[in-house]
Amino acid sequence: MNWILFTALFFVTWWLVLFIVLPFSLRTQDDDQDVTLGTVSSAPRGPHMLRAFLRATVVTVVVMGILYGLTMGLGFSFDDIIRIMPNFTPDASH
């Protein structure tokens, strides 16, 4: 896997993981019983994006490390995914 593919996969995976971890440990104004006038009660209470960015980065580094280990260490590639799947085509010899 070259570095351009690795960087592109890291970027796409990071965005996906960011949206997955974004609601974790989110405190709303309603949770704190302190709703600011003119906002909805479900609005976030205080900054939480830095934690979400850090969590997304850590999870993505772990996932990409596993992917790098599978591709470089064990020699798997994206072409091997088809061989893992069972063959559902009808056998012509029967």
Secondary structure, 3 states (H helix, E strand, C coil): CCHHHHHHHHHHHHHHHHHHHCCCCCCECCCCCCCCCCCCCCCECCCCHHHHHHHHHHHHHHHHHHHHHHHHHCCCCCCHHHHHCCCCCCCCCC
